[in-house]
Amino acid sequence: MSHPPPGQRDYRQIRVTRHALERFVERFGVEPETAPSEFRNVLARTRRLGKNPDNGAIAVLALYRKQVVVAIVQEAACLTVLTWNQFLPHLGEFGRGKLPRKWGRVLRRLAGEQD
């Protein structure tokens, strides 16, 4: 298994809840039969967005077919999956007042493109 580039994390090995898979299917139009393997592939390249100090949950950013995916991870399990627009109002809960700097570069790197 290859390692993700610097600044990215591989979360393929974490437990994925049924709720997270159902939200992935619902929000990103994935076929239920292929969702587990496709979601694991999405989790191979993530960037940490922030941590909720109240409950220890971590928000990680990923891409699925050029769509931004935000996975909420807590205690080695992925609890849910959000679209970027669903997550945006909750940025502050994860210690961020605004978008990450150099947003376009962040997305290109997640997609595996060179700068």
MODELLER restraints for C-alpha pairs under 7 A, 6 or more apart:
rsr = mdl.restraints
at = mdl.atoms
rsr.add(forms.Gaussian(group=physical.xy_distance, feature=features.Distance(at['CA:4:A'], at['CA:10:A']), mean=6.25, stdev=0.5))
rsr.add(forms.Gaussian(group=physical.xy_distance, feature=features.Distance(at['CA:4:A'], at['CA:45:A']), mean=6.19, stdev=0.5))
rsr.add(forms.Gaussian(group=physical.xy_distance, feature=features.Distance(at['CA:7:A'], at['CA:47:A']), mean=6.64, stdev=0.5))
rsr.add(forms.Gaussian(group=physical.xy_distance, feature=features.Distance(at['CA:8:A'], at['CA:45:A']), mean=6.06, stdev=0.5))
rsr.add(forms.Gaussian(group=physical.xy_distance, feature=features.Distance(at['CA:8:A'], at['CA:46:A']), mean=5.31, stdev=0.5))
rsr.add(forms.Gaussian(group=physical.xy_distance, feature=features.Distance(at['CA:8:A'], at['CA:47:A']), mean=4.81, stdev=0.5))
rsr.add(forms.Gaussian(group=physical.xy_distance, feature=features.Distance(at['CA:9:A'], at['CA:45:A']), mean=5.88, stdev=0.5))
rsr.add(forms.Gaussian(group=physical.xy_distance, feature=features.Distance(at['CA:9:A'], at['CA:46:A']), mean=5.20, stdev=0.5))
rsr.add(forms.Gaussian(group=physical.xy_distance, feature=features.Distance(at['CA:9:A'], at['CA:47:A']), mean=6.17, stdev=0.5))
rsr.add(forms.Gaussian(group=physical.xy_distance, feature=features.Distance(at['CA:10:A'], at['CA:43:A']), mean=6.07, stdev=0.5))
rsr.add(forms.Gaussian(group=physical.xy_distance, feature=features.Distance(at['CA:10:A'], at['CA:44:A']), mean=4.37, stdev=0.5))
rsr.add(forms.Gaussian(group=physical.xy_distance, feature=features.Distance(at['CA:10:A'], at['CA:45:A']), mean=5.49, stdev=0.5))
rsr.add(forms.Gaussian(group=physical.xy_distance, feature=features.Distance(at['CA:10:A'], at['CA:46:A']), mean=6.37, stdev=0.5))
rsr.add(forms.Gaussian(group=physical.xy_distance, feature=features.Distance(at['CA:11:A'], at['CA:43:A']), mean=5.03, stdev=0.5))
rsr.add(forms.Gaussian(group=physical.xy_distance, feature=features.Distance(at['CA:11:A'], at['CA:44:A']), mean=5.73, stdev=0.5))
rsr.add(forms.Gaussian(group=physical.xy_distance, feature=features.Distance(at['CA:12:A'], at['CA:40:A']), mean=4.99, stdev=0.5))
rsr.add(forms.Gaussian(group=physical.xy_distance, feature=features.Distance(at['CA:12:A'], at['CA:43:A']), mean=5.18, stdev=0.5))
rsr.add(forms.Gaussian(group=physical.xy_distance, feature=features.Distance(at['CA:12:A'], at['CA:44:A']), mean=5.40, stdev=0.5))
rsr.add(forms.Gaussian(group=physical.xy_distance, feature=features.Distance(at['CA:14:A'], at['CA:76:A']), mean=5.29, stdev=0.5))
rsr.add(forms.Gaussian(group=physical.xy_distance, feature=features.Distance(at['CA:14:A'], at['CA:77:A']), mean=5.38, stdev=0.5))
rsr.add(forms.Gaussian(group=physical.xy_distance, feature=features.Distance(at['CA:14:A'], at['CA:78:A']), mean=6.86, stdev=0.5))
rsr.add(forms.Gaussian(group=physical.xy_distance, feature=features.Distance(at['CA:15:A'], at['CA:76:A']), mean=6.34, stdev=0.5))
rsr.add(forms.Gaussian(group=physical.xy_distance, feature=features.Distance(at['CA:15:A'], at['CA:77:A']), mean=4.47, stdev=0.5))
rsr.add(forms.Gaussian(group=physical.xy_distance, feature=features.Distance(at['CA:15:A'], at['CA:78:A']), mean=6.17, stdev=0.5))
rsr.add(forms.Gaussian(group=physical.xy_distance, feature=features.Distance(at['CA:16:A'], at['CA:77:A']), mean=5.64, stdev=0.5))
rsr.add(forms.Gaussian(group=physical.xy_distance, feature=features.Distance(at['CA:16:A'], at['CA:78:A']), mean=4.82, stdev=0.5))
rsr.add(forms.Gaussian(group=physical.xy_distance, feature=features.Distance(at['CA:16:A'], at['CA:79:A']), mean=6.84, stdev=0.5))
rsr.add(forms.Gaussian(group=physical.xy_distance, feature=features.Distance(at['CA:17:A'], at['CA:77:A']), mean=6.91, stdev=0.5))
rsr.add(forms.Gaussian(group=physical.xy_distance, feature=features.Distance(at['CA:17:A'], at['CA:78:A']), mean=6.10, stdev=0.5))
rsr.add(forms.Gaussian(group=physical.xy_distance, feature=features.Distance(at['CA:17:A'], at['CA:79:A']), mean=5.75, stdev=0.5))
rsr.add(forms.Gaussian(group=physical.xy_distance, feature=features.Distance(at['CA:19:A'], at['CA:79:A']), mean=6.83, stdev=0.5))
rsr.add(forms.Gaussian(group=physical.xy_distance, feature=features.Distance(at['CA:19:A'], at['CA:80:A']), mean=6.21, stdev=0.5))
rsr.add(forms.Gaussian(group=physical.xy_distance, feature=features.Distance(at['CA:20:A'], at['CA:78:A']), mean=6.55, stdev=0.5))
rsr.add(forms.Gaussian(group=physical.xy_distance, feature=features.Distance(at['CA:20:A'], at['CA:79:A']), mean=5.50, stdev=0.5))
rsr.add(forms.Gaussian(group=physical.xy_distance, feature=features.Distance(at['CA:20:A'], at['CA:80:A']), mean=4.01, stdev=0.5))
rsr.add(forms.Gaussian(group=physical.xy_distance, feature=features.Distance(at['CA:20:A'], at['CA:81:A']), mean=5.43, stdev=0.5))
rsr.add(forms.Gaussian(group=physical.xy_distance, feature=features.Distance(at['CA:21:A'], at['CA:35:A']), mean=6.62, stdev=0.5))
rsr.add(forms.Gaussian(group=physical.xy_distance, feature=features.Distance(at['CA:21:A'], at['CA:36:A']), mean=6.79, stdev=0.5))
rsr.add(forms.Gaussian(group=physical.xy_distance, feature=features.Distance(at['CA:23:A'], at['CA:80:A']), mean=6.72, stdev=0.5))
rsr.add(forms.Gaussian(group=physical.xy_distance, feature=features.Distance(at['CA:23:A'], at['CA:81:A']), mean=5.83, stdev=0.5))
rsr.add(forms.Gaussian(group=physical.xy_distance, feature=features.Distance(at['CA:24:A'], at['CA:30:A']), mean=6.88, stdev=0.5))
rsr.add(forms.Gaussian(group=physical.xy_distance, feature=features.Distance(at['CA:24:A'], at['CA:81:A']), mean=5.95, stdev=0.5))
rsr.add(forms.Gaussian(group=physical.xy_distance, feature=features.Distance(at['CA:25:A'], at['CA:31:A']), mean=6.38, stdev=0.5))
rsr.add(forms.Gaussian(group=physical.xy_distance, feature=features.Distance(at['CA:25:A'], at['CA:32:A']), mean=6.12, stdev=0.5))
rsr.add(forms.Gaussian(group=physical.xy_distance, feature=features.Distance(at['CA:25:A'], at['CA:35:A']), mean=6.53, stdev=0.5))
rsr.add(forms.Gaussian(group=physical.xy_distance, feature=features.Distance(at['CA:27:A'], at['CA:83:A']), mean=6.97, stdev=0.5))
rsr.add(forms.Gaussian(group=physical.xy_distance, feature=features.Distance(at['CA:42:A'], at['CA:62:A']), mean=6.29, stdev=0.5))
rsr.add(forms.Gaussian(group=physical.xy_distance, feature=features.Distance(at['CA:42:A'], at['CA:63:A']), mean=6.38, stdev=0.5))
rsr.add(forms.Gaussian(group=physical.xy_distance, feature=features.Distance(at['CA:42:A'], at['CA:64:A']), mean=6.14, stdev=0.5))
rsr.add(forms.Gaussian(group=physical.xy_distance, feature=features.Distance(at['CA:43:A'], at['CA:62:A']), mean=6.84, stdev=0.5))
rsr.add(forms.Gaussian(group=physical.xy_distance, feature=features.Distance(at['CA:45:A'], at['CA:62:A']), mean=6.38, stdev=0.5))
rsr.add(forms.Gaussian(group=physical.xy_distance, feature=features.Distance(at['CA:45:A'], at['CA:110:A']), mean=6.24, stdev=0.5))
rsr.add(forms.Gaussian(group=physical.xy_distance, feature=features.Distance(at['CA:46:A'], at['CA:60:A']), mean=5.95, stdev=0.5))
rsr.add(forms.Gaussian(group=physical.xy_distance, feature=features.Distance(at['CA:46:A'], at['CA:61:A']), mean=5.32, stdev=0.5))
rsr.add(forms.Gaussian(group=physical.xy_distance, feature=features.Distance(at['CA:46:A'], at['CA:62:A']), mean=4.77, stdev=0.5))
rsr.add(forms.Gaussian(group=physical.xy_distance, feature=features.Distance(at['CA:46:A'], at['CA:110:A']), mean=6.81, stdev=0.5))
rsr.add(forms.Gaussian(group=physical.xy_distance, feature=features.Distance(at['CA:47:A'], at['CA:60:A']), mean=5.42, stdev=0.5))
rsr.add(forms.Gaussian(group=physical.xy_distance, feature=features.Distance(at['CA:47:A'], at['CA:61:A']), mean=5.05, stdev=0.5))
rsr.add(forms.Gaussian(group=physical.xy_distance, feature=features.Distance(at['CA:47:A'], at['CA:62:A']), mean=6.67, stdev=0.5))
rsr.add(forms.Gaussian(group=physical.xy_distance, feature=features.Distance(at['CA:48:A'], at['CA:59:A']), mean=6.15, stdev=0.5))
rsr.add(forms.Gaussian(group=physical.xy_distance, feature=features.Distance(at['CA:48:A'], at['CA:60:A']), mean=4.36, stdev=0.5))
rsr.add(forms.Gaussian(group=physical.xy_distance, feature=features.Distance(at['CA:48:A'], at['CA:61:A']), mean=6.16, stdev=0.5))
rsr.add(forms.Gaussian(group=physical.xy_distance, feature=features.Distance(at['CA:49:A'], at['CA:59:A']), mean=5.38, stdev=0.5))
rsr.add(forms.Gaussian(group=physical.xy_distance, feature=features.Distance(at['CA:49:A'], at['CA:60:A']), mean=5.30, stdev=0.5))
rsr.add(forms.Gaussian(group=physical.xy_distance, feature=features.Distance(at['CA:49:A'], at['CA:61:A']), mean=6.35, stdev=0.5))
rsr.add(forms.Gaussian(group=physical.xy_distance, feature=features.Distance(at['CA:50:A'], at['CA:58:A']), mean=5.83, stdev=0.5))
rsr.add(forms.Gaussian(group=physical.xy_distance, feature=features.Distance(at['CA:50:A'], at['CA:59:A']), mean=5.55, stdev=0.5))
rsr.add(forms.Gaussian(group=physical.xy_distance, feature=features.Distance(at['CA:50:A'], at['CA:94:A']), mean=4.78, stdev=0.5))
rsr.add(forms.Gaussian(group=physical.xy_distance, feature=features.Distance(at['CA:50:A'], at['CA:95:A']), mean=5.86, stdev=0.5))
rsr.add(forms.Gaussian(group=physical.xy_distance, feature=features.Distance(at['CA:50:A'], at['CA:96:A']), mean=6.87, stdev=0.5))
rsr.add(forms.Gaussian(group=physical.xy_distance, feature=features.Distance(at['CA:51:A'], at['CA:57:A']), mean=5.71, stdev=0.5))
rsr.add(forms.Gaussian(group=physical.xy_distance, feature=features.Distance(at['CA:51:A'], at['CA:58:A']), mean=4.41, stdev=0.5))
rsr.add(forms.Gaussian(group=physical.xy_distance, feature=features.Distance(at['CA:51:A'], at['CA:59:A']), mean=6.32, stdev=0.5))
rsr.add(forms.Gaussian(group=physical.xy_distance, feature=features.Distance(at['CA:51:A'], at['CA:94:A']), mean=4.66, stdev=0.5))
rsr.add(forms.Gaussian(group=physical.xy_distance, feature=features.Distance(at['CA:51:A'], at['CA:95:A']), mean=6.39, stdev=0.5))
rsr.add(forms.Gaussian(group=physical.xy_distance, feature=features.Distance(at['CA:52:A'], at['CA:58:A']), mean=6.34, stdev=0.5))
rsr.add(forms.Gaussian(group=physical.xy_distance, feature=features.Distance(at['CA:52:A'], at['CA:93:A']), mean=5.64, stdev=0.5))
rsr.add(forms.Gaussian(group=physical.xy_distance, feature=features.Distance(at['CA:52:A'], at['CA:94:A']), mean=4.38, stdev=0.5))
rsr.add(forms.Gaussian(group=physical.xy_distance, feature=features.Distance(at['CA:52:A'], at['CA:95:A']), mean=6.66, stdev=0.5))
rsr.add(forms.Gaussian(group=physical.xy_distance, feature=features.Distance(at['CA:56:A'], at['CA:74:A']), mean=6.51, stdev=0.5))
rsr.add(forms.Gaussian(group=physical.xy_distance, feature=features.Distance(at['CA:57:A'], at['CA:72:A']), mean=6.46, stdev=0.5))
rsr.add(forms.Gaussian(group=physical.xy_distance, feature=features.Distance(at['CA:57:A'], at['CA:73:A']), mean=5.61, stdev=0.5))
rsr.add(forms.Gaussian(group=physical.xy_distance, feature=features.Distance(at['CA:57:A'], at['CA:74:A']), mean=4.54, stdev=0.5))
rsr.add(forms.Gaussian(group=physical.xy_distance, feature=features.Distance(at['CA:58:A'], at['CA:72:A']), mean=5.68, stdev=0.5))
rsr.add(forms.Gaussian(group=physical.xy_distance, feature=features.Distance(at['CA:58:A'], at['CA:73:A']), mean=5.10, stdev=0.5))
rsr.add(forms.Gaussian(group=physical.xy_distance, feature=features.Distance(at['CA:58:A'], at['CA:74:A']), mean=6.22, stdev=0.5))
rsr.add(forms.Gaussian(group=physical.xy_distance, feature=features.Distance(at['CA:59:A'], at['CA:70:A']), mean=6.39, stdev=0.5))
rsr.add(forms.Gaussian(group=physical.xy_distance, feature=features.Distance(at['CA:59:A'], at['CA:71:A']), mean=5.79, stdev=0.5))
rsr.add(forms.Gaussian(group=physical.xy_distance, feature=features.Distance(at['CA:59:A'], at['CA:72:A']), mean=4.69, stdev=0.5))
rsr.add(forms.Gaussian(group=physical.xy_distance, feature=features.Distance(at['CA:59:A'], at['CA:73:A']), mean=6.33, stdev=0.5))
rsr.add(forms.Gaussian(group=physical.xy_distance, feature=features.Distance(at['CA:60:A'], at['CA:70:A']), mean=5.55, stdev=0.5))
rsr.add(forms.Gaussian(group=physical.xy_distance, feature=features.Distance(at['CA:60:A'], at['CA:71:A']), mean=5.31, stdev=0.5))
rsr.add(forms.Gaussian(group=physical.xy_distance, feature=features.Distance(at['CA:60:A'], at['CA:72:A']), mean=6.45, stdev=0.5))
rsr.add(forms.Gaussian(group=physical.xy_distance, feature=features.Distance(at['CA:61:A'], at['CA:69:A']), mean=5.85, stdev=0.5))
rsr.add(forms.Gaussian(group=physical.xy_distance, feature=features.Distance(at['CA:61:A'], at['CA:70:A']), mean=4.76, stdev=0.5))
rsr.add(forms.Gaussian(group=physical.xy_distance, feature=features.Distance(at['CA:61:A'], at['CA:71:A']), mean=6.59, stdev=0.5))
rsr.add(forms.Gaussian(group=physical.xy_distance, feature=features.Distance(at['CA:62:A'], at['CA:68:A']), mean=5.98, stdev=0.5))
rsr.add(forms.Gaussian(group=physical.xy_distance, feature=features.Distance(at['CA:62:A'], at['CA:69:A']), mean=5.02, stdev=0.5))
rsr.add(forms.Gaussian(group=physical.xy_distance, feature=features.Distance(at['CA:62:A'], at['CA:70:A']), mean=6.27, stdev=0.5))
rsr.add(forms.Gaussian(group=physical.xy_distance, feature=features.Distance(at['CA:62:A'], at['CA:110:A']), mean=6.60, stdev=0.5))
rsr.add(forms.Gaussian(group=physical.xy_distance, feature=features.Distance(at['CA:63:A'], at['CA:69:A']), mean=5.48, stdev=0.5))
rsr.add(forms.Gaussian(group=physical.xy_distance, feature=features.Distance(at['CA:63:A'], at['CA:110:A']), mean=6.67, stdev=0.5))
rsr.add(forms.Gaussian(group=physical.xy_distance, feature=features.Distance(at['CA:63:A'], at['CA:111:A']), mean=6.81, stdev=0.5))
rsr.add(forms.Gaussian(group=physical.xy_distance, feature=features.Distance(at['CA:68:A'], at['CA:83:A']), mean=6.34, stdev=0.5))
rsr.add(forms.Gaussian(group=physical.xy_distance, feature=features.Distance(at['CA:68:A'], at['CA:84:A']), mean=5.74, stdev=0.5))
rsr.add(forms.Gaussian(group=physical.xy_distance, feature=features.Distance(at['CA:69:A'], at['CA:81:A']), mean=6.88, stdev=0.5))
rsr.add(forms.Gaussian(group=physical.xy_distance, feature=features.Distance(at['CA:69:A'], at['CA:82:A']), mean=6.09, stdev=0.5))
rsr.add(forms.Gaussian(group=physical.xy_distance, feature=features.Distance(at['CA:69:A'], at['CA:83:A']), mean=5.29, stdev=0.5))
rsr.add(forms.Gaussian(group=physical.xy_distance, feature=features.Distance(at['CA:69:A'], at['CA:84:A']), mean=6.25, stdev=0.5))
rsr.add(forms.Gaussian(group=physical.xy_distance, feature=features.Distance(at['CA:70:A'], at['CA:81:A']), mean=5.74, stdev=0.5))
rsr.add(forms.Gaussian(group=physical.xy_distance, feature=features.Distance(at['CA:70:A'], at['CA:82:A']), mean=5.09, stdev=0.5))
rsr.add(forms.Gaussian(group=physical.xy_distance, feature=features.Distance(at['CA:70:A'], at['CA:83:A']), mean=6.11, stdev=0.5))
rsr.add(forms.Gaussian(group=physical.xy_distance, feature=features.Distance(at['CA:70:A'], at['CA:84:A']), mean=6.39, stdev=0.5))
rsr.add(forms.Gaussian(group=physical.xy_distance, feature=features.Distance(at['CA:71:A'], at['CA:78:A']), mean=6.60, stdev=0.5))
rsr.add(forms.Gaussian(group=physical.xy_distance, feature=features.Distance(at['CA:71:A'], at['CA:80:A']), mean=5.98, stdev=0.5))
rsr.add(forms.Gaussian(group=physical.xy_distance, feature=features.Distance(at['CA:71:A'], at['CA:81:A']), mean=4.54, stdev=0.5))
rsr.add(forms.Gaussian(group=physical.xy_distance, feature=features.Distance(at['CA:71:A'], at['CA:82:A']), mean=6.36, stdev=0.5))
rsr.add(forms.Gaussian(group=physical.xy_distance, feature=features.Distance(at['CA:72:A'], at['CA:78:A']), mean=5.74, stdev=0.5))
rsr.add(forms.Gaussian(group=physical.xy_distance, feature=features.Distance(at['CA:72:A'], at['CA:79:A']), mean=5.70, stdev=0.5))
rsr.add(forms.Gaussian(group=physical.xy_distance, feature=features.Distance(at['CA:72:A'], at['CA:80:A']), mean=5.49, stdev=0.5))
rsr.add(forms.Gaussian(group=physical.xy_distance, feature=features.Distance(at['CA:72:A'], at['CA:81:A']), mean=6.33, stdev=0.5))
rsr.add(forms.Gaussian(group=physical.xy_distance, feature=features.Distance(at['CA:73:A'], at['CA:79:A']), mean=5.84, stdev=0.5))
rsr.add(forms.Gaussian(group=physical.xy_distance, feature=features.Distance(at['CA:91:A'], at['CA:97:A']), mean=6.54, stdev=0.5))
